[in-house]
Amino acid sequence: MEVLSIDNLCKSFGDKEVLKGVTLKVPENSIFGFIGKNGAGKTTTMKHILGLMKGDEGEIKVMNEKVVYGQTATNRFIGYLPDVPEFYGFMNAREYLSFCGEITGMEKKNINERSEKLLCAVGLDKEKHRIRGYSRGMKQRLGIAQALLNSPKLLICDEPTSALDPVGRKEILDILMSVRDKTTVLFSTHILADVERICTDIAFLDEGSIKLSGKIADIKGKYRSNEYMIETEDEASRKVLLQKFDKLKEEKGQLESVLLFKETDYDIHTVLAFVAEKKLPVIKIERVEPSLENLFLEVVH
């Protein structure tokens, strides 16, 4: 089932065409990475999903219900974390979640139960201080708790890790991974390492158009390399391999013990047999997998 579907979404501001027929399908229980450079149109797309902006053309459905600008009935299915969440600094975390629950019509008992569960999940259950004293990472974690308060079917996060240090980024990514069983996650980012770590599906947005989308495993399989990498423990082993297989190449910019060859040059089984026969101390031999960075650069140029 598709939690979110976007069909031919177009949007212009004056003579600037920001979205050029964006079509996107987000499957249930996926962690969907919405990837693009700053200014690619990611935030504009999300505002349309939330019914905060009217498209020039196209249709958006959340849980198979049409999104209508200004009539946000579909937002009952959505939890949203903006790139810079704002809070009432004089409140603490429990007071803020209680306030959010009340204005959305949740029952008090349900608010209390969900608040405790979510604060524990995001690591703020023992935090008693006012929000004004929170770090950026703590505010992001509280923002996720607030977005999940009404048990949404779709959690939308706009650049949730862009301003965080490595520890803060890991904490946020771990939280997003932990909610996947019950909530589909869509998050926009330009940090490809975050996407490779947790996402099941991706879409590349460039200059208002989707250049590539689908499951990461399928996409990497499609662009699968025919190149292998050999990493040896010492220079002596590297030289033995270079003498036997003269088409091996050293990868520039890497350790000199890293060698590359194409399967059109040598059969992998021949290389493995030689390594075993000579008992060479090899750390690993593996097919070179395409990185998301290389894929992104390939499809946007």
C-alpha positions as CSV (number, residue, x, y, z in Angstrom):
1,M,0.0,0.0,0.0
2,E,1.1,3.6,-0.8
3,V,0.9,5.9,2.2
4,L,1.7,8.9,-0.1
5,S,1.3,9.3,-3.8
6,I,2.1,12.5,-5.8
7,D,1.1,12.7,-9.5
8,N,2.5,15.3,-11.9
9,L,2.8,18.1,-9.3
10,C,3.8,21.4,-10.8
11,K,4.4,24.7,-9.1
12,S,5.7,28.1,-10.4
13,F,6.5,31.3,-8.6
14,G,6.2,34.0,-11.3
15,D,8.3,32.8,-14.2
16,K,10.4,30.5,-12.0
17,E,9.2,26.8,-12.4
18,V,10.0,25.2,-9.0
19,L,8.3,21.8,-9.5
20,K,8.1,20.3,-12.9
21,G,5.7,17.4,-12.9
22,V,6.9,15.6,-9.7
23,T,5.6,12.1,-9.4
24,L,6.3,10.0,-6.3
25,K,5.1,6.9,-4.6
26,V,6.0,6.2,-0.9
27,P,5.2,2.7,0.2
28,E,4.0,1.8,3.7
29,N,6.5,1.0,6.4
30,S,9.4,2.4,4.3
31,I,12.0,5.0,5.3
32,F,12.0,7.2,2.2
33,G,14.9,9.5,1.5
34,F,13.9,12.6,-0.5
35,I,17.3,13.7,-1.8
36,G,18.2,17.0,-3.5
37,K,20.5,19.9,-3.3
38,N,19.4,23.0,-1.4
39,G,16.8,24.8,-3.6
40,A,15.9,21.6,-5.5
41,G,12.2,21.9,-4.4
42,K,12.1,19.5,-1.4
43,T,10.5,21.9,1.1
44,T,8.0,23.2,-1.5
45,T,6.9,19.6,-2.2
46,M,6.4,19.0,1.5
47,K,4.3,22.1,1.9
48,H,2.0,20.8,-0.8
49,I,1.7,17.4,0.9
50,L,0.6,19.3,4.1
51,G,-2.0,21.3,2.1
52,L,-0.1,24.6,2.9
53,M,0.5,25.4,-0.7
54,K,-1.6,25.1,-3.9
55,G,-0.1,23.4,-6.9
56,D,-0.6,24.6,-10.4
57,E,-1.2,21.1,-11.6
58,G,-1.2,17.6,-10.2
59,E,-2.7,15.5,-7.4
60,I,-1.5,14.4,-4.0
61,K,-3.1,11.6,-1.9
62,V,-2.3,10.6,1.7
63,M,-3.7,7.2,2.7
64,N,-5.6,7.3,-0.6
65,E,-7.4,10.6,0.3
66,K,-6.9,13.6,-1.8
67,V,-5.0,16.5,-0.3
68,V,-6.9,19.8,-0.8
69,Y,-5.2,23.1,-0.3
70,G,-6.5,24.9,2.9
71,Q,-8.6,21.9,3.9
72,T,-6.2,19.8,5.8
73,A,-8.3,16.7,6.7
74,T,-5.5,14.4,5.5
75,N,-3.1,16.0,8.0
76,R,-4.7,13.7,10.6
77,F,-2.5,11.0,9.1
78,I,0.6,13.1,9.2
79,G,3.3,14.0,11.8
80,Y,5.6,16.9,10.7
81,L,9.0,18.0,11.8
82,P,10.2,21.2,10.1
83,D,13.9,21.9,9.6
84,V,13.9,24.4,12.5
85,P,11.1,23.5,14.9
86,E,9.8,26.2,17.2
87,F,8.7,25.7,20.8
88,Y,7.4,27.6,23.8
89,G,10.6,28.0,25.7
90,F,8.9,28.4,29.1
91,M,7.4,24.9,28.9
92,N,9.2,21.6,29.7
93,A,8.9,18.6,27.4
94,R,5.8,17.1,29.1
95,E,4.0,20.4,29.2
96,Y,4.6,21.0,25.5
97,L,3.4,17.5,24.5
98,S,0.3,17.9,26.7
99,F,-0.4,21.2,25.1
100,C,0.0,19.7,21.6
101,G,-2.3,16.8,22.5
102,E,-5.0,19.0,23.8
103,I,-5.2,21.3,20.8
104,T,-5.5,18.2,18.5
105,G,-8.3,16.8,20.6
106,M,-6.6,13.8,22.2
107,E,-7.9,12.4,25.4
108,K,-5.9,13.3,28.5
109,K,-5.1,9.7,29.4
110,N,-3.9,9.0,25.9
111,I,-1.8,12.1,25.9
112,N,-0.1,11.1,29.1
113,E,0.5,7.5,27.9
114,R,1.9,8.6,24.5
115,S,4.0,11.4,26.0
116,E,5.8,9.1,28.4
117,K,6.3,6.4,25.8
118,L,7.7,8.9,23.2
119,L,9.9,10.9,25.7
120,C,11.5,7.6,26.6
121,A,11.9,6.7,23.0
122,V,13.7,10.0,22.2
123,G,15.7,10.0,25.4
124,L,14.1,12.9,27.1
125,D,12.1,11.1,29.8
126,K,14.4,12.3,32.6
127,E,14.7,15.8,31.3
128,K,13.1,18.4,33.7
129,H,14.5,21.6,32.3
130,R,12.6,24.3,30.3
131,I,12.8,23.9,26.5
132,R,14.7,27.3,26.2
133,G,17.7,25.5,27.6
134,Y,17.7,22.6,25.1
135,S,20.4,22.0,22.6
136,R,19.6,21.8,18.9
137,G,19.7,18.0,19.1
138,M,17.4,17.9,22.1
139,K,14.9,20.1,20.3
140,Q,15.0,17.9,17.2
141,R,14.2,14.9,19.4
142,L,11.4,16.7,21.1
143,G,10.1,17.7,17.7
144,I,10.0,14.0,16.6
145,A,8.1,13.1,19.8
146,Q,5.6,15.8,19.1
147,A,5.2,14.7,15.4
148,L,4.6,11.1,16.6
149,L,2.1,12.1,19.3
150,N,-1.1,11.2,17.4
151,S,0.4,8.0,16.0
152,P,0.6,9.2,12.4
153,K,0.7,7.0,9.4
154,L,3.3,9.2,7.8
155,L,6.1,11.1,9.5
156,I,7.6,13.9,7.4
157,C,10.9,15.4,8.5
158,D,12.5,18.3,6.6
159,E,16.3,18.2,6.9
160,P,16.2,16.7,10.4
161,T,20.0,16.2,10.7
162,S,21.5,19.1,8.7
163,A,22.6,21.2,11.7
164,L,23.6,18.5,14.1
165,D,26.9,17.1,15.1
166,P,27.8,13.4,14.4
167,V,26.4,12.3,17.7
168,G,23.2,14.2,17.3
169,R,22.7,12.9,13.8
170,K,23.1,9.3,14.9
171,E,20.6,9.8,17.6
172,I,18.0,11.2,15.2
173,L,18.6,8.5,12.6
174,D,18.3,5.8,15.3
175,I,14.9,7.2,16.3
176,L,13.7,7.3,12.8
177,M,14.7,3.7,12.3
178,S,12.9,2.6,15.5
179,V,9.5,3.9,14.4
180,R,9.5,2.3,11.0
181,D,7.3,-0.7,12.0
182,K,4.3,1.6,12.8
183,T,5.0,4.8,10.9
184,T,6.2,5.4,7.3
185,V,9.0,8.0,7.3
186,L,9.7,10.6,4.6
187,F,12.6,12.8,5.2
188,S,14.3,15.3,2.9
189,T,18.1,15.7,3.1
190,H,21.2,16.5,1.1
191,I,23.3,14.3,3.4
192,L,23.7,11.1,1.4
193,A,25.5,9.2,4.2
194,D,22.3,9.5,6.3
195,V,20.3,8.1,3.5
196,E,22.6,5.1,2.9
197,R,22.5,4.3,6.6
198,I,18.7,4.0,7.2
199,C,16.6,4.4,4.0
200,T,14.8,1.6,2.2
201,D,13.7,3.8,-0.7
202,I,14.9,7.0,-2.3
203,A,14.0,9.7,-4.8
204,F,16.5,12.1,-6.4
205,L,15.0,15.6,-6.9
206,D,17.0,18.0,-9.1
207,E,15.8,21.3,-10.5
208,G,12.1,20.4,-9.7
209,S,12.1,17.0,-11.4
210,I,12.5,13.5,-10.0
211,K,15.6,12.0,-11.8
212,L,15.5,8.6,-10.1
213,S,13.4,6.8,-7.6
214,G,12.8,3.3,-6.1
215,K,14.2,0.9,-3.6
216,I,17.9,1.4,-2.8
217,A,18.7,-2.2,-3.4
218,D,17.0,-2.2,-6.8
219,I,18.7,1.0,-7.9
220,K,22.1,-0.2,-6.8
221,G,21.5,-3.5,-8.6
222,K,20.6,-1.6,-11.8
223,Y,23.8,0.5,-11.6
224,R,25.9,-2.4,-10.3
225,S,29.6,-2.2,-11.2
226,N,31.6,-4.8,-13.0
227,E,34.6,-3.8,-11.0
228,Y,36.2,-5.6,-8.0
229,M,38.5,-4.3,-5.3
230,I,41.3,-6.2,-3.6
231,E,42.7,-4.9,-0.3
232,T,45.9,-6.6,0.9
233,E,47.6,-6.5,4.3
234,D,51.1,-5.5,3.0
235,E,52.9,-4.1,0.0
236,A,54.6,-7.5,-0.8
237,S,51.3,-9.1,-1.5
238,R,50.3,-6.2,-3.6
239,K,53.4,-6.6,-5.7
240,V,52.8,-10.3,-6.2
241,L,49.3,-9.6,-7.5
242,L,50.5,-6.8,-9.8
243,Q,53.2,-9.1,-11.3
244,K,50.7,-11.9,-11.9
245,F,47.8,-9.7,-13.1
246,D,49.2,-6.8,-15.0
247,K,45.8,-5.2,-15.6
248,L,45.3,-4.5,-11.9
249,K,45.1,-0.8,-11.1
250,E,45.9,1.1,-8.0
251,E,43.0,3.4,-6.9
252,K,44.3,6.9,-6.7
253,G,43.7,8.7,-3.5
254,Q,43.4,5.5,-1.5
255,L,45.8,3.3,0.4
256,E,48.3,1.8,-2.0
257,S,47.3,-1.7,-1.0
258,V,43.9,-1.2,-2.7
259,L,43.8,-2.7,-6.3
260,L,41.0,-2.7,-8.8
261,F,40.1,-4.9,-11.8
262,K,37.2,-5.3,-14.1
263,E,35.6,-8.7,-14.6
264,T,36.2,-8.3,-18.3
265,D,39.9,-8.3,-17.5
266,Y,40.0,-11.3,-15.1
267,D,37.6,-13.9,-13.9
268,I,37.1,-13.5,-10.2
269,H,37.5,-17.2,-9.6
270,T,41.0,-17.1,-11.2
271,V,42.0,-14.3,-8.9
272,L,40.7,-16.0,-5.8
273,A,42.4,-19.3,-6.8
274,F,45.7,-17.5,-7.1
275,V,45.3,-15.7,-3.7
276,A,44.5,-19.1,-2.1
277,E,47.4,-20.9,-3.8
278,K,50.0,-18.3,-2.8
279,K,48.3,-17.8,0.7
280,L,48.4,-14.1,0.2
281,P,47.3,-12.0,3.3
282,V,44.3,-10.3,1.7
283,I,41.9,-8.3,3.9
284,K,39.0,-8.4,1.5
285,I,38.0,-8.9,-2.1
286,E,34.6,-7.4,-3.1
287,R,32.6,-6.0,-5.9
288,V,32.7,-2.3,-6.0
289,E,29.1,-1.1,-5.1
290,P,27.9,2.2,-6.5
291,S,27.6,4.9,-3.8
292,L,24.6,7.1,-3.6
293,E,26.9,10.1,-4.1
294,N,28.2,8.6,-7.4
295,L,24.6,7.7,-8.5
296,F,23.3,11.2,-7.6
297,L,26.1,12.9,-9.6
298,E,25.5,10.6,-12.5
299,V,21.8,11.2,-12.8
300,V,21.8,15.0,-12.2
301,H,24.5,15.7,-14.8
